[in-house]
Amino acid sequence: MRATKKTVRQSISLPNNVAAQVRALAKSRRVSTNHVVVELVENGLEAQKRKQEEFAALAERFRSTENPEEAKQLGDQLGRMIFG
């Protein structure tokens, strides 16, 4: 039996400059703009997940360290992740 992915039609609005970049990327790769948008969204979701995992790992290191100097450094890193 063939496994199929169920798709959901979703309408989005893109700023002109982003839409132009998507069209140019699709044209250069010879794929549809829809394919490019799906790929970009999937990549963004994966990047967001990695960022959350990195944050959780850093927070765990911060909680478990007993070295005050390391705690300050890890706290600074957490602050940059949260506030930029």
PDB file of N, CA, C and O in Angstrom:
ATOM      1  N   MET A   1       0.837  -1.173   0.000  1.00  0.00           N
ATOM      2  CA  MET A   1       0.000   0.000   0.000  1.00  0.00           C
ATOM      3  C   MET A   1       0.887   1.243   0.000  1.00  0.00           C
ATOM      4  O   MET A   1       1.900   1.275   0.700  1.00  0.00           O
ATOM      5  N   ARG A   2       0.530   2.244  -0.759  1.00  0.00           N
ATOM      6  CA  ARG A   2       1.323   3.455  -0.908  1.00  0.00           C
ATOM      7  C   ARG A   2       0.992   4.452   0.205  1.00  0.00           C
ATOM      8  O   ARG A   2      -0.175   4.746   0.463  1.00  0.00           O
ATOM      9  N   ALA A   3       2.029   4.962   0.855  1.00  0.00           N
ATOM     10  CA  ALA A   3       1.832   5.978   1.885  1.00  0.00           C
ATOM     11  C   ALA A   3       1.740   7.341   1.215  1.00  0.00           C
ATOM     12  O   ALA A   3       2.600   7.694   0.408  1.00  0.00           O
ATOM     13  N   THR A   4       0.709   8.107   1.540  1.00  0.00           N
ATOM     14  CA  THR A   4       0.555   9.433   0.955  1.00  0.00           C
ATOM     15  C   THR A   4       0.533  10.480   2.058  1.00  0.00           C
ATOM     16  O   THR A   4       0.027  10.247   3.156  1.00  0.00           O
ATOM     17  N   LYS A   5       1.092  11.631   1.736  1.00  0.00           N
ATOM     18  CA  LYS A   5       1.046  12.754   2.657  1.00  0.00           C
ATOM     19  C   LYS A   5      -0.195  13.560   2.358  1.00  0.00           C
ATOM     20  O   LYS A   5      -0.441  13.944   1.214  1.00  0.00           O
ATOM     21  N   LYS A   6      -0.964  13.810   3.373  1.00  0.00           N
ATOM     22  CA  LYS A   6      -2.143  14.643   3.191  1.00  0.00           C
ATOM     23  C   LYS A   6      -1.701  16.103   3.194  1.00  0.00           C
ATOM     24  O   LYS A   6      -0.952  16.530   4.073  1.00  0.00           O
ATOM     25  N   THR A   7      -2.158  16.848   2.227  1.00  0.00           N
ATOM     26  CA  THR A   7      -1.792  18.259   2.140  1.00  0.00           C
ATOM     27  C   THR A   7      -2.984  19.127   2.484  1.00  0.00           C
ATOM     28  O   THR A   7      -4.135  18.721   2.324  1.00  0.00           O
ATOM     29  N   VAL A   8      -2.697  20.314   2.953  1.00  0.00           N
ATOM     30  CA  VAL A   8      -3.722  21.290   3.298  1.00  0.00           C
ATOM     31  C   VAL A   8      -3.446  22.543   2.487  1.00  0.00           C
ATOM     32  O   VAL A   8      -2.331  23.065   2.489  1.00  0.00           O
ATOM     33  N   ARG A   9      -4.452  23.012   1.806  1.00  0.00           N
ATOM     34  CA  ARG A   9      -4.297  24.234   1.020  1.00  0.00           C
ATOM     35  C   ARG A   9      -4.272  25.407   1.983  1.00  0.00           C
ATOM     36  O   ARG A   9      -5.158  25.552   2.826  1.00  0.00           O
ATOM     37  N   GLN A  10      -3.243  26.248   1.849  1.00  0.00           N
ATOM     38  CA  GLN A  10      -3.074  27.384   2.751  1.00  0.00           C
ATOM     39  C   GLN A  10      -2.738  28.615   1.923  1.00  0.00           C
ATOM     40  O   GLN A  10      -1.797  28.602   1.129  1.00  0.00           O
ATOM     41  N   SER A  11      -3.491  29.651   2.105  1.00  0.00           N
ATOM     42  CA  SER A  11      -3.242  30.890   1.378  1.00  0.00           C
ATOM     43  C   SER A  11      -2.385  31.802   2.249  1.00  0.00           C
ATOM     44  O   SER A  11      -2.684  32.007   3.425  1.00  0.00           O
ATOM     45  N   ILE A  12      -1.321  32.347   1.668  1.00  0.00           N
ATOM     46  CA  ILE A  12      -0.455  33.269   2.395  1.00  0.00           C
ATOM     47  C   ILE A  12      -0.224  34.514   1.564  1.00  0.00           C
ATOM     48  O   ILE A  12      -0.346  34.485   0.339  1.00  0.00           O
ATOM     49  N   SER A  13       0.107  35.595   2.225  1.00  0.00           N
ATOM     50  CA  SER A  13       0.477  36.834   1.541  1.00  0.00           C
ATOM     51  C   SER A  13       1.939  37.109   1.847  1.00  0.00           C
ATOM     52  O   SER A  13       2.362  37.063   3.002  1.00  0.00           O
ATOM     53  N   LEU A  14       2.706  37.396   0.803  1.00  0.00           N
ATOM     54  CA  LEU A  14       4.120  37.688   0.960  1.00  0.00           C
ATOM     55  C   LEU A  14       4.389  39.123   0.542  1.00  0.00           C
ATOM     56  O   LEU A  14       3.768  39.623  -0.396  1.00  0.00           O
ATOM     57  N   PRO A  15       5.301  39.784   1.223  1.00  0.00           N
ATOM     58  CA  PRO A  15       5.711  41.113   0.749  1.00  0.00           C
ATOM     59  C   PRO A  15       6.304  40.986  -0.659  1.00  0.00           C
ATOM     60  O   PRO A  15       6.859  39.944  -1.008  1.00  0.00           O
ATOM     61  N   ASN A  16       6.187  42.038  -1.460  1.00  0.00           N
ATOM     62  CA  ASN A  16       6.649  41.998  -2.850  1.00  0.00           C
ATOM     63  C   ASN A  16       8.089  41.533  -2.983  1.00  0.00           C
ATOM     64  O   ASN A  16       8.398  40.713  -3.848  1.00  0.00           O
ATOM     65  N   ASN A  17       8.974  42.048  -2.135  1.00  0.00           N
ATOM     66  CA  ASN A  17      10.386  41.688  -2.269  1.00  0.00           C
ATOM     67  C   ASN A  17      10.624  40.208  -1.949  1.00  0.00           C
ATOM     68  O   ASN A  17      11.470  39.569  -2.574  1.00  0.00           O
ATOM     69  N   VAL A  18       9.894  39.672  -0.998  1.00  0.00           N
ATOM     70  CA  VAL A  18      10.030  38.251  -0.658  1.00  0.00           C
ATOM     71  C   VAL A  18       9.466  37.392  -1.787  1.00  0.00           C
ATOM     72  O   VAL A  18      10.075  36.396  -2.176  1.00  0.00           O
ATOM     73  N   ALA A  19       8.314  37.774  -2.306  1.00  0.00           N
ATOM     74  CA  ALA A  19       7.705  37.025  -3.407  1.00  0.00           C
ATOM     75  C   ALA A  19       8.628  37.013  -4.626  1.00  0.00           C
ATOM     76  O   ALA A  19       8.739  35.994  -5.309  1.00  0.00           O
ATOM     77  N   ALA A  20       9.285  38.131  -4.900  1.00  0.00           N
ATOM     78  CA  ALA A  20      10.208  38.193  -6.035  1.00  0.00           C
ATOM     79  C   ALA A  20      11.393  37.257  -5.811  1.00  0.00           C
ATOM     80  O   ALA A  20      11.846  36.591  -6.742  1.00  0.00           O
ATOM     81  N   GLN A  21      11.892  37.206  -4.583  1.00  0.00           N
ATOM     82  CA  GLN A  21      13.007  36.305  -4.267  1.00  0.00           C
ATOM     83  C   GLN A  21      12.590  34.847  -4.418  1.00  0.00           C
ATOM     84  O   GLN A  21      13.355  34.024  -4.922  1.00  0.00           O
ATOM     85  N   VAL A  22      11.371  34.530  -3.980  1.00  0.00           N
ATOM     86  CA  VAL A  22      10.860  33.158  -4.089  1.00  0.00           C
ATOM     87  C   VAL A  22      10.725  32.772  -5.562  1.00  0.00           C
ATOM     88  O   VAL A  22      11.127  31.680  -5.965  1.00  0.00           O
ATOM     89  N   ARG A  23      10.154  33.680  -6.364  1.00  0.00           N
ATOM     90  CA  ARG A  23      10.005  33.397  -7.802  1.00  0.00           C
ATOM     91  C   ARG A  23      11.357  33.202  -8.473  1.00  0.00           C
ATOM     92  O   ARG A  23      11.524  32.298  -9.291  1.00  0.00           O
ATOM     93  N   ALA A  24      12.321  34.051  -8.128  1.00  0.00           N
ATOM     94  CA  ALA A  24      13.660  33.945  -8.723  1.00  0.00           C
ATOM     95  C   ALA A  24      14.326  32.629  -8.326  1.00  0.00           C
ATOM     96  O   ALA A  24      14.960  31.975  -9.154  1.00  0.00           O
ATOM     97  N   LEU A  25      14.182  32.249  -7.077  1.00  0.00           N
ATOM     98  CA  LEU A  25      14.757  30.986  -6.615  1.00  0.00           C
ATOM     99  C   LEU A  25      14.102  29.806  -7.318  1.00  0.00           C
ATOM    100  O   LEU A  25      14.779  28.865  -7.733  1.00  0.00           O
ATOM    101  N   ALA A  26      12.780  29.862  -7.450  1.00  0.00           N
ATOM    102  CA  ALA A  26      12.055  28.785  -8.142  1.00  0.00           C
ATOM    103  C   ALA A  26      12.492  28.688  -9.595  1.00  0.00           C
ATOM    104  O   ALA A  26      12.696  27.591 -10.116  1.00  0.00           O
ATOM    105  N   LYS A  27      12.635  29.824 -10.242  1.00  0.00           N
ATOM    106  CA  LYS A  27      13.039  29.826 -11.649  1.00  0.00           C
ATOM    107  C   LYS A  27      14.449  29.270 -11.811  1.00  0.00           C
ATOM    108  O   LYS A  27      14.708  28.486 -12.725  1.00  0.00           O
ATOM    109  N   SER A  28      15.361  29.671 -10.929  1.00  0.00           N
ATOM    110  CA  SER A  28      16.746  29.207 -11.057  1.00  0.00           C
ATOM    111  C   SER A  28      16.874  27.711 -10.778  1.00  0.00           C
ATOM    112  O   SER A  28      17.747  27.043 -11.332  1.00  0.00           O
ATOM    113  N   ARG A  29      16.000  27.187  -9.914  1.00  0.00           N
ATOM    114  CA  ARG A  29      16.034  25.755  -9.582  1.00  0.00           C
ATOM    115  C   ARG A  29      15.078  24.939 -10.438  1.00  0.00           C
ATOM    116  O   ARG A  29      15.038  23.712 -10.351  1.00  0.00           O
ATOM    117  N   ARG A  30      14.310  25.636 -11.267  1.00  0.00           N
ATOM    118  CA  ARG A  30      13.328  24.998 -12.154  1.00  0.00           C
ATOM    119  C   ARG A  30      12.310  24.149 -11.384  1.00  0.00           C
ATOM    120  O   ARG A  30      12.044  22.996 -11.722  1.00  0.00           O
ATOM    121  N   VAL A  31      11.759  24.757 -10.348  1.00  0.00           N
ATOM    122  CA  VAL A  31      10.683  24.138  -9.575  1.00  0.00           C
ATOM    123  C   VAL A  31       9.583  25.187  -9.402  1.00  0.00           C
ATOM    124  O   VAL A  31       9.772  26.354  -9.746  1.00  0.00           O
ATOM    125  N   SER A  32       8.462  24.776  -8.881  1.00  0.00           N
ATOM    126  CA  SER A  32       7.356  25.711  -8.680  1.00  0.00           C
ATOM    127  C   SER A  32       7.617  26.606  -7.469  1.00  0.00           C
ATOM    128  O   SER A  32       8.389  26.265  -6.573  1.00  0.00           O
ATOM    129  N   THR A  33       6.950  27.757  -7.471  1.00  0.00           N
ATOM    130  CA  THR A  33       7.068  28.650  -6.315  1.00  0.00           C
ATOM    131  C   THR A  33       6.497  27.976  -5.073  1.00  0.00           C
ATOM    132  O   THR A  33       6.994  28.180  -3.966  1.00  0.00           O
ATOM    133  N   ASN A  34       5.461  27.179  -5.258  1.00  0.00           N
ATOM    134  CA  ASN A  34       4.877  26.453  -4.136  1.00  0.00           C
ATOM    135  C   ASN A  34       5.922  25.518  -3.512  1.00  0.00           C
ATOM    136  O   ASN A  34       6.038  25.435  -2.289  1.00  0.00           O
ATOM    137  N   HIS A  35       6.672  24.824  -4.357  1.00  0.00           N
ATOM    138  CA  HIS A  35       7.712  23.916  -3.870  1.00  0.00           C
ATOM    139  C   HIS A  35       8.745  24.686  -3.044  1.00  0.00           C
ATOM    140  O   HIS A  35       9.168  24.218  -1.987  1.00  0.00           O
ATOM    141  N   VAL A  36       9.149  25.859  -3.519  1.00  0.00           N
ATOM    142  CA  VAL A  36      10.130  26.673  -2.811  1.00  0.00           C
ATOM    143  C   VAL A  36       9.570  27.142  -1.475  1.00  0.00           C
ATOM    144  O   VAL A  36      10.265  27.090  -0.460  1.00  0.00           O
ATOM    145  N   VAL A  37       8.325  27.599  -1.463  1.00  0.00           N
ATOM    146  CA  VAL A  37       7.711  28.067  -0.221  1.00  0.00           C
ATOM    147  C   VAL A  37       7.635  26.927   0.796  1.00  0.00           C
ATOM    148  O   VAL A  37       7.956  27.126   1.968  1.00  0.00           O
ATOM    149  N   VAL A  38       7.219  25.745   0.366  1.00  0.00           N
ATOM    150  CA  VAL A  38       7.138  24.595   1.270  1.00  0.00           C
ATOM    151  C   VAL A  38       8.513  24.275   1.844  1.00  0.00           C
ATOM    152  O   VAL A  38       8.657  24.041   3.044  1.00  0.00           O
ATOM    153  N   GLU A  39       9.519  24.269   0.975  1.00  0.00           N
ATOM    154  CA  GLU A  39      10.881  23.966   1.417  1.00  0.00           C
ATOM    155  C   GLU A  39      11.375  25.005   2.424  1.00  0.00           C
ATOM    156  O   GLU A  39      11.982  24.649   3.434  1.00  0.00           O
ATOM    157  N   LEU A  40      11.121  26.276   2.157  1.00  0.00           N
ATOM    158  CA  LEU A  40      11.549  27.338   3.064  1.00  0.00           C
ATOM    159  C   LEU A  40      10.849  27.234   4.417  1.00  0.00           C
ATOM    160  O   LEU A  40      11.480  27.427   5.457  1.00  0.00           O
ATOM    161  N   VAL A  41       9.574  26.936   4.411  1.00  0.00           N
ATOM    162  CA  VAL A  41       8.837  26.788   5.668  1.00  0.00           C
ATOM    163  C   VAL A  41       9.369  25.589   6.456  1.00  0.00           C
ATOM    164  O   VAL A  41       9.579  25.680   7.665  1.00  0.00           O
ATOM    165  N   GLU A  42       9.583  24.474   5.771  1.00  0.00           N
ATOM    166  CA  GLU A  42      10.124  23.292   6.454  1.00  0.00           C
ATOM    167  C   GLU A  42      11.492  23.586   7.057  1.00  0.00           C
ATOM    168  O   GLU A  42      11.764  23.206   8.196  1.00  0.00           O
ATOM    169  N   ASN A  43      12.354  24.260   6.298  1.00  0.00           N
ATOM    170  CA  ASN A  43      13.679  24.613   6.807  1.00  0.00           C
ATOM    171  C   ASN A  43      13.584  25.544   8.010  1.00  0.00           C
ATOM    172  O   ASN A  43      14.331  25.400   8.978  1.00  0.00           O
ATOM    173  N   GLY A  44      12.659  26.502   7.941  1.00  0.00           N
ATOM    174  CA  GLY A  44      12.452  27.422   9.058  1.00  0.00           C
ATOM    175  C   GLY A  44      11.964  26.709  10.304  1.00  0.00           C
ATOM    176  O   GLY A  44      12.399  27.021  11.413  1.00  0.00           O
ATOM    177  N   LEU A  45      11.065  25.754  10.127  1.00  0.00           N
ATOM    178  CA  LEU A  45      10.566  24.988  11.269  1.00  0.00           C
ATOM    179  C   LEU A  45      11.678  24.148  11.897  1.00  0.00           C
ATOM    180  O   LEU A  45      11.772  24.050  13.121  1.00  0.00           O
ATOM    181  N   GLU A  46      12.515  23.546  11.058  1.00  0.00           N
ATOM    182  CA  GLU A  46      13.647  22.761  11.571  1.00  0.00           C
ATOM    183  C   GLU A  46      14.633  23.658  12.317  1.00  0.00           C
ATOM    184  O   GLU A  46      15.151  23.276  13.366  1.00  0.00           O
ATOM    185  N   ALA A  47      14.892  24.844  11.779  1.00  0.00           N
ATOM    186  CA  ALA A  47      15.814  25.780  12.428  1.00  0.00           C
ATOM    187  C   ALA A  47      15.260  26.232  13.774  1.00  0.00           C
ATOM    188  O   ALA A  47      16.005  26.350  14.746  1.00  0.00           O
ATOM    189  N   GLN A  48      13.967  26.483  13.831  1.00  0.00           N
ATOM    190  CA  GLN A  48      13.327  26.890  15.088  1.00  0.00           C
ATOM    191  C   GLN A  48      13.426  25.773  16.121  1.00  0.00           C
ATOM    192  O   GLN A  48      13.690  26.031  17.295  1.00  0.00           O
ATOM    193  N   LYS A  49      13.216  24.539  15.688  1.00  0.00           N
ATOM    194  CA  LYS A  49      13.308  23.402  16.601  1.00  0.00           C
ATOM    195  C   LYS A  49      14.734  23.263  17.138  1.00  0.00           C
ATOM    196  O   LYS A  49      14.933  23.046  18.333  1.00  0.00           O
ATOM    197  N   ARG A  50      15.734  23.389  16.242  1.00  0.00           N
ATOM    198  CA  ARG A  50      17.135  23.316  16.674  1.00  0.00           C
ATOM    199  C   ARG A  50      17.456  24.418  17.682  1.00  0.00           C
ATOM    200  O   ARG A  50      18.162  24.184  18.663  1.00  0.00           O
ATOM    201  N   LYS A  51      16.938  25.616  17.435  1.00  0.00           N
ATOM    202  CA  LYS A  51      17.177  26.742  18.326  1.00  0.00           C
ATOM    203  C   LYS A  51      16.590  26.461  19.714  1.00  0.00           C
ATOM    204  O   LYS A  51      17.222  26.756  20.729  1.00  0.00           O
ATOM    205  N   GLN A  52      15.393  25.897  19.754  1.00  0.00           N
ATOM    206  CA  GLN A  52      14.773  25.555  21.031  1.00  0.00           C
ATOM    207  C   GLN A  52      15.563  24.476  21.759  1.00  0.00           C
ATOM    208  O   GLN A  52      15.718  24.533  22.979  1.00  0.00           O
ATOM    209  N   GLU A  53      16.069  23.480  21.003  1.00  0.00           N
ATOM    210  CA  GLU A  53      16.862  22.422  21.608  1.00  0.00           C
ATOM    211  C   GLU A  53      18.174  22.966  22.164  1.00  0.00           C
ATOM    212  O   GLU A  53      18.602  22.574  23.249  1.00  0.00           O
ATOM    213  N   GLU A  54      18.815  23.877  21.416  1.00  0.00           N
ATOM    214  CA  GLU A  54      20.051  24.497  21.883  1.00  0.00           C
ATOM    215  C   GLU A  54      19.799  25.310  23.149  1.00  0.00           C
ATOM    216  O   GLU A  54      20.603  25.280  24.080  1.00  0.00           O
ATOM    217  N   PHE A  55      18.688  26.034  23.183  1.00  0.00           N
ATOM    218  CA  PHE A  55      18.337  26.818  24.359  1.00  0.00           C
ATOM    219  C   PHE A  55      18.121  25.910  25.569  1.00  0.00           C
ATOM    220  O   PHE A  55      18.609  26.201  26.661  1.00  0.00           O
ATOM    221  N   ALA A  56      17.387  24.808  25.373  1.00  0.00           N
ATOM    222  CA  ALA A  56      17.121  23.879  26.473  1.00  0.00           C
ATOM    223  C   ALA A  56      18.425  23.272  26.999  1.00  0.00           C
ATOM    224  O   ALA A  56      18.601  23.135  28.210  1.00  0.00           O
ATOM    225  N   ALA A  57      19.331  22.911  26.100  1.00  0.00           N
ATOM    226  CA  ALA A  57      20.613  22.340  26.507  1.00  0.00           C
ATOM    227  C   ALA A  57      21.439  23.369  27.278  1.00  0.00           C
ATOM    228  O   ALA A  57      22.059  23.041  28.290  1.00  0.00           O
ATOM    229  N   LEU A  58      21.446  24.604  26.801  1.00  0.00           N
ATOM    230  CA  LEU A  58      22.192  25.661  27.476  1.00  0.00           C
ATOM    231  C   LEU A  58      21.590  25.951  28.854  1.00  0.00           C
ATOM    232  O   LEU A  58      22.324  26.146  29.823  1.00  0.00           O
ATOM    233  N   ALA A  59      20.269  25.979  28.941  1.00  0.00           N
ATOM    234  CA  ALA A  59      19.605  26.207  30.225  1.00  0.00           C
ATOM    235  C   ALA A  59      19.915  25.078  31.204  1.00  0.00           C
ATOM    236  O   ALA A  59      20.118  25.324  32.393  1.00  0.00           O
ATOM    237  N   GLU A  60      19.953  23.857  30.716  1.00  0.00           N
ATOM    238  CA  GLU A  60      20.283  22.714  31.581  1.00  0.00           C
ATOM    239  C   GLU A  60      21.718  22.824  32.091  1.00  0.00           C
ATOM    240  O   GLU A  60      21.982  22.571  33.267  1.00  0.00           O
ATOM    241  N   ARG A  61      22.645  23.203  31.206  1.00  0.00           N
ATOM    242  CA  ARG A  61      24.042  23.403  31.638  1.00  0.00           C
ATOM    243  C   ARG A  61      24.117  24.510  32.683  1.00  0.00           C
ATOM    244  O   ARG A  61      24.862  24.397  33.657  1.00  0.00           O
ATOM    245  N   PHE A  62      23.341  25.590  32.483  1.00  0.00           N
ATOM    246  CA  PHE A  62      23.327  26.709  33.423  1.00  0.00           C
ATOM    247  C   PHE A  62      22.822  26.262  34.795  1.00  0.00           C
ATOM    248  O   PHE A  62      23.391  26.633  35.822  1.00  0.00           O
ATOM    249  N   ARG A  63      21.757  25.466  34.807  1.00  0.00           N
ATOM    250  CA  ARG A  63      21.190  24.989  36.078  1.00  0.00           C
ATOM    251  C   ARG A  63      22.114  24.007  36.801  1.00  0.00           C
ATOM    252  O   ARG A  63      22.141  23.965  38.031  1.00  0.00           O
ATOM    253  N   SER A  64      22.865  23.223  36.038  1.00  0.00           N
ATOM    254  CA  SER A  64      23.649  22.161  36.665  1.00  0.00           C
ATOM    255  C   SER A  64      25.075  22.572  37.032  1.00  0.00           C
ATOM    256  O   SER A  64      25.756  21.845  37.756  1.00  0.00           O
ATOM    257  N   THR A  65      25.534  23.724  36.546  1.00  0.00           N
ATOM    258  CA  THR A  65      26.913  24.114  36.840  1.00  0.00           C
ATOM    259  C   THR A  65      27.050  24.604  38.275  1.00  0.00           C
ATOM    260  O   THR A  65      26.141  25.215  38.837  1.00  0.00           O
ATOM    261  N   GLU A  66      28.195  24.322  38.839  1.00  0.00           N
ATOM    262  CA  GLU A  66      28.486  24.799  40.187  1.00  0.00           C
ATOM    263  C   GLU A  66      29.599  25.838  40.162  1.00  0.00           C
ATOM    264  O   GLU A  66      29.936  26.416  41.195  1.00  0.00           O
ATOM    265  N   ASN A  67      30.167  26.074  38.993  1.00  0.00           N
ATOM    266  CA  ASN A  67      31.233  27.044  38.821  1.00  0.00           C
ATOM    267  C   ASN A  67      30.612  28.420  38.572  1.00  0.00           C
ATOM    268  O   ASN A  67      29.937  28.616  37.561  1.00  0.00           O
ATOM    269  N   PRO A  68      30.835  29.387  39.490  1.00  0.00           N
ATOM    270  CA  PRO A  68      30.219  30.714  39.328  1.00  0.00           C
ATOM    271  C   PRO A  68      30.635  31.435  38.040  1.00  0.00           C
ATOM    272  O   PRO A  68      29.826  32.132  37.427  1.00  0.00           O
ATOM    273  N   GLU A  69      31.888  31.266  37.636  1.00  0.00           N
ATOM    274  CA  GLU A  69      32.356  31.919  36.420  1.00  0.00           C
ATOM    275  C   GLU A  69      31.649  31.345  35.190  1.00  0.00           C
ATOM    276  O   GLU A  69      31.233  32.084  34.297  1.00  0.00           O
ATOM    277  N   GLU A  70      31.519  30.020  35.158  1.00  0.00           N
ATOM    278  CA  GLU A  70      30.820  29.374  34.046  1.00  0.00           C
ATOM    279  C   GLU A  70      29.338  29.751  34.063  1.00  0.00           C
ATOM    280  O   GLU A  70      28.731  29.954  33.012  1.00  0.00           O
ATOM    281  N   ALA A  71      28.761  29.843  35.270  1.00  0.00           N
ATOM    282  CA  ALA A  71      27.346  30.216  35.394  1.00  0.00           C
ATOM    283  C   ALA A  71      27.112  31.610  34.820  1.00  0.00           C
ATOM    284  O   ALA A  71      26.110  31.848  34.146  1.00  0.00           O
ATOM    285  N   LYS A  72      28.043  32.535  35.089  1.00  0.00           N
ATOM    286  CA  LYS A  72      27.895  33.886  34.544  1.00  0.00           C
ATOM    287  C   LYS A  72      27.975  33.865  33.022  1.00  0.00           C
ATOM    288  O   LYS A  72      27.178  34.518  32.348  1.00  0.00           O
ATOM    289  N   GLN A  73      28.933  33.121  32.481  1.00  0.00           N
ATOM    290  CA  GLN A  73      29.088  33.032  31.028  1.00  0.00           C
ATOM    291  C   GLN A  73      27.844  32.408  30.392  1.00  0.00           C
ATOM    292  O   GLN A  73      27.342  32.906  29.385  1.00  0.00           O
ATOM    293  N   LEU A  74      27.350  31.323  30.980  1.00  0.00           N
ATOM    294  CA  LEU A  74      26.154  30.669  30.443  1.00  0.00           C
ATOM    295  C   LEU A  74      24.931  31.573  30.569  1.00  0.00           C
ATOM    296  O   LEU A  74      24.082  31.606  29.678  1.00  0.00           O
ATOM    297  N   GLY A  75      24.844  32.308  31.682  1.00  0.00           N
ATOM    298  CA  GLY A  75      23.741  33.256  31.857  1.00  0.00           C
ATOM    299  C   GLY A  75      23.768  34.348  30.802  1.00  0.00           C
ATOM    300  O   GLY A  75      22.729  34.747  30.274  1.00  0.00           O
ATOM    301  N   ASP A  76      24.984  34.830  30.498  1.00  0.00           N
ATOM    302  CA  ASP A  76      25.114  35.841  29.440  1.00  0.00           C
ATOM    303  C   ASP A  76      24.669  35.278  28.090  1.00  0.00           C
ATOM    304  O   ASP A  76      23.994  35.961  27.319  1.00  0.00           O
ATOM    305  N   GLN A  77      25.049  34.036  27.811  1.00  0.00           N
ATOM    306  CA  GLN A  77      24.642  33.400  26.549  1.00  0.00           C
ATOM    307  C   GLN A  77      23.123  33.248  26.484  1.00  0.00           C
ATOM    308  O   GLN A  77      22.509  33.500  25.448  1.00  0.00           O
ATOM    309  N   LEU A  78      22.524  32.831  27.609  1.00  0.00           N
ATOM    310  CA  LEU A  78      21.060  32.707  27.646  1.00  0.00           C
ATOM    311  C   LEU A  78      20.399  34.059  27.404  1.00  0.00           C
ATOM    312  O   LEU A  78      19.415  34.156  26.670  1.00  0.00           O
ATOM    313  N   GLY A  79      20.945  35.094  28.021  1.00  0.00           N
ATOM    314  CA  GLY A  79      20.397  36.448  27.836  1.00  0.00           C
ATOM    315  C   GLY A  79      20.458  36.878  26.383  1.00  0.00           C
ATOM    316  O   GLY A  79      19.506  37.465  25.869  1.00  0.00           O
ATOM    317  N   ARG A  80      21.580  36.590  25.710  1.00  0.00           N
ATOM    318  CA  ARG A  80      21.696  36.956  24.290  1.00  0.00           C
ATOM    319  C   ARG A  80      20.699  36.175  23.445  1.00  0.00           C
ATOM    320  O   ARG A  80      20.150  36.705  22.479  1.00  0.00           O
ATOM    321  N   MET A  81      20.460  34.903  23.810  1.00  0.00           N
ATOM    322  CA  MET A  81      19.493  34.113  23.053  1.00  0.00           C
ATOM    323  C   MET A  81      18.079  34.650  23.223  1.00  0.00           C
ATOM    324  O   MET A  81      17.279  34.629  22.287  1.00  0.00           O
ATOM    325  N   ILE A  82      17.779  35.131  24.427  1.00  0.00           N
ATOM    326  CA  ILE A  82      16.435  35.612  24.711  1.00  0.00           C
ATOM    327  C   ILE A  82      16.226  37.033  24.182  1.00  0.00           C
ATOM    328  O   ILE A  82      15.225  37.318  23.525  1.00  0.00           O
ATOM    329  N   PHE A  83      17.167  37.904  24.472  1.00  0.00           N
ATOM    330  CA  PHE A  83      16.970  39.324  24.167  1.00  0.00           C
ATOM    331  C   PHE A  83      17.734  39.820  22.951  1.00  0.00           C
ATOM    332  O   PHE A  83      17.560  40.960  22.519  1.00  0.00           O
ATOM    333  N   GLY A  84      18.576  38.963  22.406  1.00  0.00           N
ATOM    334  CA  GLY A  84      19.280  39.342  21.186  1.00  0.00           C
ATOM    335  C   GLY A  84      20.582  40.037  21.402  1.00  0.00           C
ATOM    336  O   GLY A  84      21.256  40.399  20.437  1.00  0.00           O
TER     337      GLY A  84
END
